[in-house]
Amino acid sequence: MQLIIIRAVFVLVVAGLGVRLSRTVGEYVNPYLTFFGLMIGAVTVVVADLMTPRKRIQTISAIYFGIIVGLILSNLVQSAFEPSLTAMREDIRNAVYALLMIFICYVCVSTLLQTKDDFRFIIPYMEFSKEVKGARPLVLDTSVVIDGRIADVAECRVLDQPLVVPRFVLQELQGIADSSDKLRRNRGRRGLDILNRLQKSPGIEVKIHDAELPELAGIREVDQRLVVLAKHLGGKVVTNDYNLNKIARLQGVEVINLNDLANAMKPIVLPGEGLTVKLIKRGEEAGQGVGYLDDGTMVVVEQGAYHLGEIARVTVTSVLQTSAGRMIFGRIDVSSPPGPSRAPANVDAKKGPARDDIA
């Protein structure tokens, strides 16, 4: 409603100026031609405004600032060349000045439009800064959005950087959410729900990045586009994808892998400490039993195959940290009260577990 009122007032003001101007120049130009010419111009401006509903402040401010700088520079150049052009006729000199002003304004506007993503110009004041303010932004990958743990981490207030979601990542999520496969469709909708949750969370800055960078021209792979965008913004890529992790590091872009972060947050277990774990299956080696802690850490226990289904007291012998997670190796604590001992199925007490039953 406000825009409709503003446009109506604009047309009325132009109509009033047209009437006044037509009276002033009526002796030289047809007054009706002057009035209707101005009205046609006003209507054209309003129609052009209606056809571009989503205007970007970077583009508009770049055009305004470019015109202002161009006018100032053209005035200075005109003052510099004025002594040498005094011999020309006045109409030719004015035409030269007009062409010079148009040329300089065009160069200024064109330059600022090409660099509007590197600097931000905000009216009524100018703020020279990178497109994303604050600490180094975190560029989110599709996999980490679908995973959902990034929302839990952000809501814990351990991240003060802005979260950047590229437009092509959002489009990929929308494509997955519209998939005919039920599993993919559920994953895509989960990713969209996570983004909605992040945007509604107070204290979390989420930015949908839709700038068209020259560096992205011709690049169709989402992983490569993520790396290029993160390098342009000076940010870090947040992902669960092992291959993207390697690609980004090879190109000098820092990566935050949520799997590594989750492993780093698991409790530290030292050799010699005791654990209580339920053994649920056999291990790869003869006599081994395998259980899991509450955080999903695998515990491999020597001679644990004889205690399957039991909650056993285990003494830690070693800890192995891999890219897939943390593994704890231990043995049954003989000092603890033994549980009801029973041999697992298909296990000969003398020969040990059969090879066919080893997981």
C-alpha positions in Angstrom: 0.0 0.0 0.0 2.8 2.4 0.8 4.5 1.7 -2.6 1.2 2.4 -4.4 0.9 5.8 -2.6 4.5 6.7 -3.3 4.0 5.8 -7.0 0.8 7.8 -7.2 2.4 10.8 -5.6 5.4 10.5 -8.0 3.0 10.6 -11.0 1.1 13.6 -9.6 4.4 15.5 -8.9 5.6 14.8 -12.5 2.2 16.0 -13.8 2.4 19.2 -11.8 6.0 19.8 -13.1 4.8 19.0 -16.6 2.1 21.7 -16.4 4.5 24.2 -15.1 7.2 23.4 -17.6 4.8 23.4 -20.5 3.7 27.0 -19.6 7.4 28.1 -19.3 8.5 26.7 -22.7 5.2 27.2 -24.4 6.6 29.8 -26.7 9.2 27.4 -28.2 7.7 23.9 -27.8 4.2 22.6 -28.0 3.0 22.6 -24.4 0.9 19.4 -24.9 3.9 17.6 -26.3 6.0 18.6 -23.3 3.4 17.6 -20.8 2.6 14.2 -22.4 6.3 13.5 -22.9 6.9 13.9 -19.2 3.9 11.8 -18.3 5.0 9.0 -20.6 8.4 9.1 -19.0 6.9 8.9 -15.5 4.7 6.0 -16.4 7.7 4.2 -18.0 9.6 4.6 -14.7 6.7 3.2 -12.7 6.3 0.2 -15.1 10.1 -0.5 -14.9 9.8 -0.3 -11.1 6.9 -2.8 -11.1 8.9 -5.2 -13.4 11.8 -5.4 -10.9 10.2 -6.1 -7.6 13.3 -7.6 -5.9 15.9 -4.9 -6.0 19.3 -5.5 -4.3 20.6 -2.7 -2.2 24.1 -3.5 -3.5 23.1 -2.9 -7.1 21.1 0.2 -6.5 23.7 1.9 -4.2 26.4 0.9 -6.7 24.5 2.7 -9.5 23.8 5.8 -7.4 27.4 6.0 -6.1 28.8 5.4 -9.6 26.8 8.3 -11.0 27.8 10.6 -8.2 31.5 9.8 -8.6 31.2 10.1 -12.4 29.6 13.5 -12.2 32.3 14.7 -9.8 35.1 13.3 -12.0 33.6 14.7 -15.2 33.3 18.2 -13.6 37.0 18.0 -12.6 38.0 16.8 -16.1 35.9 19.6 -17.6 37.6 22.2 -15.5 41.0 20.8 -16.6 40.2 20.8 -20.3 38.2 24.0 -20.4 41.1 26.4 -21.2 42.1 24.3 -24.3 38.5 24.1 -25.6 37.7 27.8 -25.5 38.3 28.1 -29.2 35.5 25.7 -30.0 31.9 26.8 -30.6 29.8 26.7 -27.5 27.4 24.1 -28.8 30.3 21.8 -29.8 32.0 22.3 -26.5 28.8 21.4 -24.6 28.4 18.3 -26.7 32.0 17.3 -25.9 31.4 17.9 -22.2 28.2 15.8 -22.3 29.9 12.9 -24.0 32.8 13.0 -21.5 30.3 13.0 -18.6 28.4 10.1 -20.0 31.6 8.1 -20.6 33.0 8.7 -17.1 29.7 7.9 -15.5 29.4 4.7 -17.5 32.9 3.6 -16.5 32.3 4.3 -12.8 28.9 2.5 -12.7 30.2 -0.5 -14.6 33.2 -0.8 -12.3 31.1 -0.7 -9.2 28.6 -3.2 -10.5 31.4 -5.6 -11.2 32.8 -5.2 -7.7 29.6 -4.8 -5.7 30.1 -8.2 -4.0 33.5 -7.1 -2.7 32.3 -3.8 -1.2 29.0 -2.8 0.3 27.6 0.7 -0.2 24.7 1.5 2.0 22.7 4.7 1.8 22.6 7.2 3.5 26.0 6.2 4.8 28.7 4.2 3.1 30.2 1.1 4.7 33.3 -0.3 3.1 33.4 -3.9 4.2 33.4 -7.5 2.9 30.0 -8.8 1.9 29.7 -10.9 5.1 30.6 -9.0 8.3 32.1 -10.3 11.5 34.4 -13.3 12.0 35.2 -15.6 9.1 31.9 -17.0 7.8 31.1 -20.7 7.8 29.9 -21.9 4.5 27.5 -24.9 5.0 27.5 -27.9 2.8 24.4 -29.9 1.8 25.4 -32.9 3.8 26.0 -30.9 7.0 22.6 -29.2 6.7 20.8 -32.6 6.3 22.8 -34.0 9.2 21.3 -31.4 11.5 24.0 -31.4 14.2 25.1 -27.9 13.1 21.8 -26.5 14.5 22.6 -28.1 17.9 26.2 -26.8 17.9 25.0 -23.3 16.9 22.3 -23.2 19.6 25.0 -23.9 22.2 26.4 -20.5 21.5 29.9 -21.8 20.6 29.8 -20.3 17.1 29.9 -16.5 16.7 30.5 -16.6 12.9 27.7 -16.0 10.4 26.4 -19.2 8.7 26.4 -18.8 4.9 24.1 -21.0 2.9 24.8 -20.6 -0.9 21.9 -20.4 -3.2 23.0 -23.5 -5.1 23.0 -25.5 -1.9 19.5 -24.4 -1.2 18.5 -25.4 -4.7 20.1 -28.8 -4.2 18.1 -29.3 -1.0 14.9 -28.3 -2.8 15.7 -30.8 -5.5 16.2 -33.6 -3.0 13.0 -32.6 -1.2 11.1 -32.9 -4.4 12.6 -36.3 -5.3 10.4 -39.3 -6.1 12.4 -41.5 -3.8 10.9 -41.4 -0.3 14.2 -41.6 1.6 15.8 -38.7 -0.4 12.6 -36.7 -0.1 12.7 -37.1 3.7 16.3 -36.1 3.8 15.7 -33.0 1.7 12.8 -31.9 3.9 14.8 -32.5 7.0 17.5 -30.2 5.6 15.0 -27.5 4.9 13.6 -27.8 8.4 17.1 -27.5 9.8 17.6 -24.2 7.9 14.3 -22.9 9.1 15.3 -23.8 12.6 18.6 -22.0 12.3 16.9 -18.8 10.9 14.4 -18.7 13.8 17.1 -19.3 16.5 18.0 -16.0 18.2 21.6 -15.0 18.1 22.4 -17.1 15.0 23.1 -15.1 11.8 22.1 -17.1 8.7 22.7 -15.6 5.3 21.5 -17.0 2.0 24.3 -16.1 -0.4 23.0 -15.6 -4.0 25.7 -13.4 -5.5 26.9 -14.3 -8.9 30.7 -14.5 -8.8 32.8 -14.5 -12.0 34.8 -17.3 -10.5 31.8 -19.6 -10.4 31.1 -19.2 -14.1 31.3 -22.6 -15.8 31.6 -24.6 -12.6 28.7 -27.0 -12.2 29.9 -29.3 -9.4 28.5 -28.2 -6.0 31.6 -29.2 -4.1 33.9 -27.1 -6.3 31.5 -24.2 -6.2 31.5 -24.4 -2.4 35.3 -24.3 -2.3 35.5 -21.3 -4.6 32.8 -19.4 -2.7 34.5 -20.1 0.7 37.8 -18.9 -0.8 36.2 -15.7 -2.1 34.5 -14.9 1.3 37.6 -15.9 3.2 35.5 -18.4 5.2 35.6 -22.0 6.2 33.6 -24.9 4.7 31.5 -27.0 7.2 30.9 -30.5 5.9 30.6 -34.2 6.7 31.8 -35.2 3.2 35.3 -36.8 3.3 36.0 -36.0 -0.4 35.0 -32.4 0.0 37.2 -32.2 3.0 40.2 -33.3 0.9 39.4 -31.1 -2.1 39.1 -28.0 0.1 42.3 -28.6 2.0 44.2 -29.2 -1.3 43.0 -25.7 -2.5 44.0 -24.0 0.8 40.5 -23.6 2.2 40.0 -24.5 5.9 37.4 -27.1 6.7 35.4 -27.9 9.8 34.3 -31.6 9.7 31.5 -32.2 12.1 32.5 -35.9 12.5 35.9 -34.8 13.7 34.2 -32.3 16.0 32.0 -35.0 17.4 35.0 -37.3 18.0 36.9 -34.5 19.7 34.0 -34.1 22.1 33.9 -37.7 23.2 35.3 -38.4 26.7 38.9 -39.3 26.9 39.7 -42.9 28.1 43.2 -43.8 29.2 44.8 -47.2 29.3 44.3 -48.9 32.7 40.9 -47.3 33.3 37.8 -49.4 33.8 34.6 -49.4 31.7 31.3 -51.0 32.0 29.9 -52.1 28.7 27.4 -54.5 27.3 28.9 -57.0 24.8 26.5 -57.5 22.0 28.4 -59.2 19.2 31.6 -61.0 18.3 34.7 -59.2 16.9 36.8 -59.9 13.9 39.4 -61.9 15.9 38.8 -65.2 17.7 37.4 -64.7 21.1 36.7 -61.0 20.8 33.5 -59.4 21.9 32.2 -56.0 20.8 30.1 -53.4 22.7 29.3 -49.7 22.4 29.4 -46.8 24.8 26.5 -44.4 25.0 28.2 -42.0 22.6 28.7 -44.8 20.0 32.3 -45.5 20.7 33.2 -49.1 19.8 34.8 -51.2 22.5 36.6 -54.4 21.5 37.2 -56.8 24.4 39.6 -59.8 24.4 37.8 -63.0 25.3 34.5 -61.1 25.2 32.9 -63.7 23.0 32.2 -65.8 26.1 30.2 -62.9 27.7 27.8 -61.9 24.9 24.7 -60.4 26.2 26.3 -59.6 29.5 27.3 -56.2 31.1 31.0 -56.7 31.7 33.6 -54.8 33.5 36.5 -54.0 31.1 40.0 -52.7 31.7 41.2 -50.5 28.8 44.4 -51.6 27.2 44.7 -49.1 24.3 42.8 -46.5 22.4 42.9 -46.1 18.6 41.8 -42.8 17.0 40.8 -43.0 13.3 39.1 -40.8 10.8 36.0 -43.1 11.2 35.9 -42.6 14.9 37.5 -43.8 18.2 38.0 -47.5 19.1 38.8 -48.7 22.6 40.5 -52.1 23.2 40.3 -53.8 26.5 40.1 -57.1 28.3 37.7 -58.6 30.9 38.6 -57.3 34.4 39.2 -60.5 36.3 39.1 -58.7 39.6 35.4 -57.8 39.1 32.7 -60.3 40.2 32.1 -62.6 37.2 28.7 -62.7 35.7 26.8 -65.8 34.7 29.3 -67.4 32.3 28.0 -69.1 29.3 29.5 -70.0 26.0 28.0 -68.3 23.0 26.2 -70.3 20.3 28.4 -72.3 18.0 31.4 -72.0 20.3 33.4 -75.0 21.4 34.8 -74.4 24.9 38.1 -76.1 23.8 38.5 -74.9 20.3 37.1 -71.4 20.7 34.6 -69.6 18.4 34.0 -71.0 14.9 35.4 -68.8 12.1 32.1 -68.6 10.4 30.6 -66.8 13.4 33.2 -64.1 13.6 31.8 -60.7 12.6 
